[in-house]
Amino acid sequence: MSTLTTEDKKIIEDSIRDIPDFPKSGIVFKDITTILNNPEAFSTLMNHIERRYKSYNLDYVAGIDARGFIFGAILADRLNIGFVPIRKKGKLPYTTVSEKYTLEYGFDEVEVHIDAFPKEDARVLLIDDLIATGGTAKAAASLINKVGANCVEACFIAELDFLKGRDGIDADVYSVLHFD
C-alpha cells in the first residue's frame, strides 16, 4: 500500500484552487479541476493512487458522475481492468438499478447498469473527486453491492473531514487529501 510523501502531497494540494462563497456565502469550495490542467500534480496524483491499488486484486474501478469518470477511467486503464460509470438517474441506456440519497433540500438518485460487473463476486474500487456529506458515495457503494459485486474501498481525491461524509459508507474509505 502506497503512502503519499510530504513533497507529493504539497504538489497536489498547491494545485487545488479555493473558491470563496461558492456555491453559497460562507463556503470555501475546493476546486480540484485545477489538478487536471497541472501535469505535475495530475501525474503525481495518478501515480500515487496507481501504486496504492496495484496490489488490491481489483476487477473494476467504478467512477461517480462526473469527475470520478476522469480519475476512475485513467486508473482502470493503468491497472488493466474494467471501468464502470455510476451515473445520475436517466443517463444510462440499458436496464439499471438505482439508489436514492438525501440532499440538503431533497433527494437525488444514481444508477448503474444491472450487468455492469459481469465477473462473479467482482472486487470493485469506487472513486470520486471529493467527499463532503457522503450521500452520493453511500448510494454508489450500495449500488455496487446491490448488483452482486463487492465494493472493497471508496477512494476520494479530497475529503472535507468536518462533514463526516465517510460515516455510513459500507466499505473502507481512503482519501488522498483531508481538509478541516
C-alpha positions as CSV (number, residue, x, y, z in Angstrom):
1,M,0.0,0.0,0.0
2,S,1.4,3.3,-1.0
3,T,1.6,6.4,1.2
4,L,1.8,9.9,-0.1
5,T,5.1,11.7,0.6
6,T,5.1,15.2,2.1
7,E,6.5,16.6,-1.1
8,D,3.9,14.8,-3.3
9,K,1.1,16.0,-1.0
10,K,2.3,19.6,-1.3
11,I,2.4,19.3,-5.1
12,I,-1.2,18.1,-5.2
13,E,-2.5,20.5,-2.5
14,D,-0.9,23.5,-4.1
15,S,-2.7,22.8,-7.4
16,I,-6.2,23.0,-5.7
17,R,-8.0,26.3,-6.0
18,D,-10.2,27.7,-3.2
19,I,-13.3,29.4,-4.4
20,P,-14.8,31.6,-1.5
21,D,-18.6,31.8,-1.1
22,F,-19.4,29.0,-3.6
23,P,-22.0,27.6,-4.0
24,K,-23.2,29.9,-1.2
25,S,-21.9,32.5,1.2
26,G,-19.6,31.2,3.9
27,I,-18.5,28.1,2.0
28,V,-14.9,27.7,0.6
29,F,-15.2,25.4,-2.4
30,K,-12.2,23.1,-3.1
31,D,-11.9,23.2,-6.9
32,I,-9.9,20.1,-7.9
33,T,-10.3,20.7,-11.6
34,T,-7.1,22.7,-11.4
35,I,-5.3,19.4,-10.7
36,L,-6.3,18.3,-14.2
37,N,-4.5,21.1,-16.0
38,N,-1.4,20.8,-13.9
39,P,0.7,18.0,-15.5
40,E,3.0,17.6,-12.5
41,A,0.1,17.5,-9.9
42,F,-2.1,15.2,-12.1
43,S,0.8,12.8,-12.7
44,T,1.8,12.8,-9.0
45,L,-1.8,12.0,-8.0
46,M,-2.4,9.3,-10.6
47,N,1.0,7.6,-9.8
48,H,0.1,7.6,-6.1
49,I,-3.3,6.0,-6.5
50,E,-2.0,3.5,-9.1
51,R,0.7,2.4,-6.6
52,R,-1.9,2.2,-3.8
53,Y,-4.3,-0.1,-5.7
54,K,-1.9,-2.1,-7.7
55,S,-1.9,-5.0,-5.2
56,Y,-5.6,-4.9,-4.3
57,N,-6.5,-7.5,-6.9
58,L,-9.3,-5.4,-8.3
59,D,-11.6,-6.4,-11.1
60,Y,-13.2,-3.0,-11.8
61,V,-13.0,0.7,-10.9
62,A,-16.4,2.4,-10.6
63,G,-16.4,6.2,-11.0
64,I,-19.1,8.5,-9.8
65,D,-20.6,11.0,-12.3
66,A,-18.7,13.1,-13.5
67,R,-15.2,13.8,-12.2
68,G,-15.0,10.3,-10.8
69,F,-15.1,9.2,-14.5
70,I,-11.8,11.1,-15.2
71,F,-9.8,9.6,-12.3
72,G,-11.5,6.2,-12.5
73,A,-11.1,5.6,-16.2
74,I,-7.4,6.5,-16.1
75,L,-6.8,4.3,-13.0
76,A,-8.6,1.4,-14.6
77,D,-6.5,1.7,-17.7
78,R,-3.3,1.8,-15.7
79,L,-4.4,-1.3,-13.7
80,N,-5.6,-3.0,-16.9
81,I,-9.1,-3.6,-15.5
82,G,-12.6,-2.5,-16.5
83,F,-14.2,0.8,-15.8
84,V,-17.9,1.2,-14.8
85,P,-19.7,4.6,-14.7
86,I,-22.1,5.3,-11.9
87,R,-24.4,8.0,-13.4
88,K,-27.1,10.4,-12.3
89,K,-30.6,8.9,-13.0
90,G,-31.7,8.8,-16.6
91,K,-28.3,8.9,-18.2
92,L,-27.7,5.1,-18.8
93,P,-29.2,3.5,-21.9
94,Y,-29.7,-0.1,-20.7
95,T,-31.6,-1.7,-17.7
96,T,-30.4,-0.1,-14.5
97,V,-30.5,-0.4,-10.7
98,S,-30.8,2.8,-8.8
99,E,-30.3,4.2,-5.3
100,K,-31.8,7.4,-3.9
101,Y,-29.9,9.6,-1.5
102,T,-30.7,12.6,0.6
103,L,-29.5,16.1,-0.3
104,E,-29.7,19.2,1.8
105,Y,-33.1,20.1,0.3
106,G,-34.5,16.9,-1.3
107,F,-33.3,13.8,-3.0
108,D,-31.2,12.6,-5.9
109,E,-30.6,9.3,-7.5
110,V,-27.7,7.4,-9.0
111,E,-27.8,4.3,-11.2
112,V,-25.6,1.6,-12.7
113,H,-26.3,-1.0,-15.4
114,I,-27.7,-4.2,-14.0
115,D,-24.9,-6.1,-15.7
116,A,-22.1,-3.6,-15.0
117,F,-19.9,-6.1,-13.2
118,P,-20.1,-9.4,-15.2
119,K,-17.4,-11.2,-13.2
120,E,-19.0,-13.0,-10.2
121,D,-18.1,-11.5,-6.8
122,A,-16.2,-8.8,-8.6
123,R,-13.8,-6.7,-6.4
124,V,-14.6,-3.0,-7.1
125,L,-12.9,0.3,-6.2
126,L,-15.3,3.2,-6.0
127,I,-13.7,6.6,-6.9
128,D,-14.7,10.2,-6.9
129,D,-13.1,13.6,-6.7
130,L,-14.4,14.8,-3.3
131,I,-16.4,13.5,-0.4
132,A,-18.4,16.1,1.6
133,T,-21.6,14.9,3.2
134,G,-21.2,11.4,1.6
135,G,-24.7,10.9,0.2
136,T,-23.7,10.1,-3.3
137,A,-20.8,7.9,-2.2
138,K,-23.0,5.9,0.2
139,A,-25.6,5.4,-2.6
140,A,-22.9,4.4,-5.1
141,A,-21.3,1.9,-2.8
142,S,-24.7,0.4,-2.0
143,L,-25.4,0.1,-5.8
144,I,-22.2,-1.8,-6.3
145,N,-23.1,-4.3,-3.7
146,K,-26.8,-4.4,-4.8
147,V,-25.8,-5.7,-8.3
148,G,-23.7,-8.5,-6.8
149,A,-20.2,-7.0,-6.7
150,N,-18.1,-6.2,-3.7
151,C,-17.1,-2.5,-3.1
152,V,-13.7,-3.1,-1.4
153,E,-12.8,0.5,-0.9
154,A,-14.0,4.0,-1.7
155,C,-11.3,6.5,-2.8
156,F,-11.6,10.2,-2.9
157,I,-9.0,12.8,-4.0
158,A,-10.2,15.2,-1.2
159,E,-12.3,14.8,1.9
160,L,-13.9,17.5,3.9
161,D,-13.4,15.8,7.3
162,F,-15.7,18.1,9.3
163,L,-18.7,16.9,7.4
164,K,-18.1,13.2,8.3
165,G,-19.2,12.0,4.9
166,R,-17.3,8.7,5.2
167,D,-19.6,7.6,8.1
168,G,-22.0,5.0,6.9
169,I,-20.2,4.0,3.7
170,D,-20.3,0.3,3.6
171,A,-16.6,-0.1,2.6
172,D,-13.2,1.0,3.7
173,V,-12.5,4.7,2.8
174,Y,-9.3,6.3,1.6
175,S,-8.8,10.0,0.9
176,V,-5.7,11.3,-0.6
177,L,-6.1,14.8,0.9
178,H,-8.0,15.9,4.0
179,F,-9.4,19.4,4.8
180,D,-10.8,20.5,8.1
